[in-house]
């Protein structure tokens, strides 16, 4: 989750925590953890792991202010009609010096430019907001966060670019077999293997944006 090990009894909230696997790992690293999920099946799985999980929208839970040391959202913000209001609620809940971490597809990346309407990151109609590194930083700073550190990564390029190649192939050839073969994309694996080197040359063109910011 791009977070340092906690000092002592620091509280972490993951918004959109899936089945709770990442939260469980963070708990073993010393964090006091909780999650938020909409899917009732996921909520049941998380609670079965013995982890605390809220169901519903963070903005409607009325949690106590200044009680969280860190909030993590991995591939969540792009699904929101109003991301600004959720970031404001995160700001309210974090303690001074608390950290927010966001991960989201990069609309400015090489994959979007190359695959255009077939880019996996578009994911119509589930993705409602798409960000560049600059626009995500601007939104976060306008919400009140400071020390926004933004970078991009190709850590998942094998999947996102492979799926993009598969979708393009399926649309052009209307062939399921061709789409499956296209998922084994040479470009995708090249980006995966040489992603860090590529990032040194074109730092804003990775497949994912990772933003880390502090509450003043």
C-alpha positions, -999 to +999 in steps of 0.1 A: +000+000+000+031+023-003+030+029+034+059+027+059+056+004+089+036+020+117+053+034+148+027+022+173-010+014+172-016+034+140-050+030+123-053+022+086-085+024+066-088+008+032-116+020+010-127-007-014-109-035+003-122-064-017-119-097+002-096-081+028-064-099+018-043-068+017-057-055+049-048-088+066-012-084+054-011-049+067-023-061+101+006-086+103+029-056+097+016-038+128-013-017+115-047-015+133-069-021+102-104-016+090-120-016+056-150-003+037-169-023+010-202-021-008-204-057-019-221-078+009-202-109-001-169-091+003-180-077+036-188-112+048-154-125+037-136-097+054-154-102+087-148-140+084-111-131+085-117-114+118-112-079+104-134-049+109-154-038+079-179-011+073-205-015+046-216+015+026-204+049+017-177+065+039-194+099+036-225+085+053-208+067+082-201+098+103-168+083+117-150+103+144-127+131+131-089+129+133-088+092+142-069+076+112-032+075+105-036+064+069-062+059+042-056+037+011-077+037-020-065+013-048-085+017-080-115+033-063-115+071-072-121+065-109-155+049-100-169+079-081-193+105-093-179+131-068-144+122-058-138+156-043-164+151-015-148+117-006-113+133-004-127+160+019-141+133+042-107+115+041-091+148+052-115+152+081-108+116+093-070+117+092-049+129+121-025+158+113+004+143+094-018+114+084-012+099+049-036+094+020-025+070-008-044+068-041-038+044-070-057+048-103-053+042-141-032+069-159-051+085-187-019+102-198+000+069-201+014+052-232-013+025-231-042+050-235-023+069-262-015+036-281-048+017-277-071+047-276-107+034-272-095-001-266-074+009-236-083-013-205-083+017-182-114+032-198-136+003-185-169+019-197-193+024-179-177+016-145-149+042-147-165+076-143-134+097-138-100+094-155-070+112-142-036+123-154-008+128-128-013+165-129-051+165-126-050+140-096-024+162-078-045+193-085-077+177-071-059+164-040-042+197-033-074+217-038-091+194-013-066+205+013-038+179+013-001+189+011+032+173+001+015+155-028+040+130-043+029+117-076+045+090-098+035+064-123+043+028-126+041-001-150+039-028-123+006-041-138+014-035-175+013-072-183-024-072-174-037-037-185-018-037-218-025-074-224-062-068-219-061-038-242-045-058-269-071-086-264-100-061-267-086-046-299-081-080-314-116-091-305-132-060-319-112-061-352-114-099-358-145-108-338-126-139-327-124-152-292-093-173-299-075-143-313-084-123-283-070-149-259-038-151-279-035-113-279-036-112-241+000-126-243+011-092-256+048-087-263+044-050-257+027-057-223+055-079-211+082-055-224+065-028-203+064-051-173+101-061-176+115-026-184+089-005-167+113+011-143+137+021-170+108+034-191+097+054-161+130+072-159+127+084-195+089+091-195+079+094-159+043+104-165+034+076-190+032+045-167-001+026-166-010+035-130-007+067-110+004+064-074-003+095-052+008+100-016-002+131+003-003+143+039-029+161+060-014+194+073 
